[in-house]
Amino acid sequence: MDFETLSVLDDELGQSHIRFQPYMNGMPVYGAQVVVHALTKSRKVTRVDRDTKSVGSNLTTGTRSGSARALMQAIRSFGVKDYKMVSKPELAYVLDDNRLPVLSWNAMISYESAEGPQQDRIFANAANGKLVTRHPEFHYARNRRTYDGNNTSSLPGTLVRNESSSNSGDSCLDA
């Protein structure tokens, strides 16, 4: 396994925090990072955080499924019918639900959902074409609305505040 340095942060407590992107067989491992914490002056390592499990000799390195077929199968599995491929398929590793790296074809796609425009990086198992995971690029914020109820049982009442409103003057609502 190889590592690319992503960032180095020296904090006010005299510690350095070095963030690495792992690579396996020359390919990035999406969803994985390693962070080394060390004393800045002595460079003595105090802790290493990683978000992958140990990888044994059972790691898949071959592909049985072509990129286009594998990605189409994975995309269909979560119900998207009309999409546009935004990037060329590439082979890389991605962490699965068990935090183990899986060799996968991946590409960025764009499509419309009930929430609006979407853009996701899709990961299809290179051996069988099954969806390993997807990494959404767009994240939608909630748009909450608060109503006063007008002191009646007829709901919702009058809109008092939404996400972009300034304070209403009612301390209960503004808390």
N, C-alpha and C positions, 0 to 999 in steps of 0.2 A: 504494500500500500504506500502511495506517495501522498504528499501534502503540499498545498499551495497556501502561502500566508495571505490571509484576507485583510487583517488589521492588527495593529498593536496599540494597546491603550495603557499608558502609565497613569496610575491614580495617585491621589494625595496621601494614601497610606503607604506608599513605597512599594506597591505591587504592580507587576506588568501582567496584562491579560492578552495573550496572543491567540487569535482565532484562525483556524485552518480549514480549508476545503479538502476533504479526502478524495483521492483518485484511486481507482482499482483498474488494473490492466490498461492504464492510460486514459480511462474514462471517468468523468465526475460521478460522485455519488450524491444524487439529489436528495435533499432532506437531511443530510448528515453534516455535522460540524464537529470539530474537536477544539476545545479551548484549554490552553495551558496557562495556569496561574503560577507566577514565579515572583520571588523577591527581586526588585529592580536592581539593587546594587550587587548582590551576590549571584543573581540568576539561579538561585536554588529553587527548584520546582516544588511548589507547595500542594498543588492539586491539578488533576487532569479531568476534564469533563468531556464525555463523548456521548453521542446519542445513537450509537450503533451497538449491537451485540457483537461478540467475537465471531469472526468468520472462519469457518473450518474449511476443510478440503472439499466439501460438497458444493462449493460455489459454482454456479452455472456460468460457463464461458462461451458456449456455442448457441447458435440461433437455428431454429427450425421453421420459423415463420417469417415471411417477407414483411418489410416495414409497412407497406400500404395495407395489406390484408390484416395484419395484427392490429394496426391503429383503427381501421374501420370496425373491426370486431369489438374492440374496447369502447369505442365511441358509441356504437349501437347499444352496448350493455347498460348505459345510463340514460338512454332514451332520446339522444340528440339525433335528429334526422337531417336537418338542413344546417350545414356548417361550412366554414371556409378554412382550409389549412393555411396558417399564417407563416409557418416556418417549415423548413425541410426536415423530414424525419432524421433522427440521429440515434445512435446506440449509446446508452449510458446505464448506469446503475441507479436505482431508486430504493429507498427504504420502504418495505411493506409494513403491514399493520403490526407485525412482530418485531419491527426495527431491524430486519435483516435485509441486506442488499439483494436486489433482484435485477438481472440483466434485462433491460427493457428498451423497446423502441419508444421514442418520445417525440412529440411535436406540439406546437402551439396551435390551437384552433380558436375560431371565434364563431359565435352563434347567438341567437336570441332565446331568452327564457321568459317566464312570467315576471321575473324581477327586472328584466331589461337586457341590454347587451352584455354578453359574457365573453371572456377570453381565458382559456384554461390550458395549462400544459398537461397533456395526456400521456400516461405511461402504460404501455401494453407489454405484457410478458413476452420476451423474445422467443421463448420456447413454445408457448401455446396460444398467444394472442389475447389472453384474458386481461381485463383491466386490473392493474396493480393499484394505481391511485391516480388522482388528478390534483393539480395545484392551481386553484383559481387565481387569476391576476386581478380581477375586480372583486371588491368586497363592498357590499351595500350597507349603508348606515340605516339605522331605524329612524322612522319619522313618527315619533310619538305625538299624540294630541291629548290635551287635558281639558275636560269639560267640567262645568260647575254643577250640572244636574238641576239647576234652578229650584232647588229645595222641593222637588216634586218626584213622583215615581215615573215621569215621562222622560226617557233617556234618548239622546245623550245630554241634552241641555245646550248651553252656550259654550262655544269654544273659548277657553280662557287663555290657553297657551299651547304653542307647539315648539319643536326643536329650535327654531330660529327666533323665537319671541324674546323680547326683553322681559325683565321681572314684571309680574302682574300687580305687585303691591300686596298680595295675599301671602303671608309668611309660610303658610302650609304648602301652598303651591310652589313657591319659589325655593323651598329647601332642597 
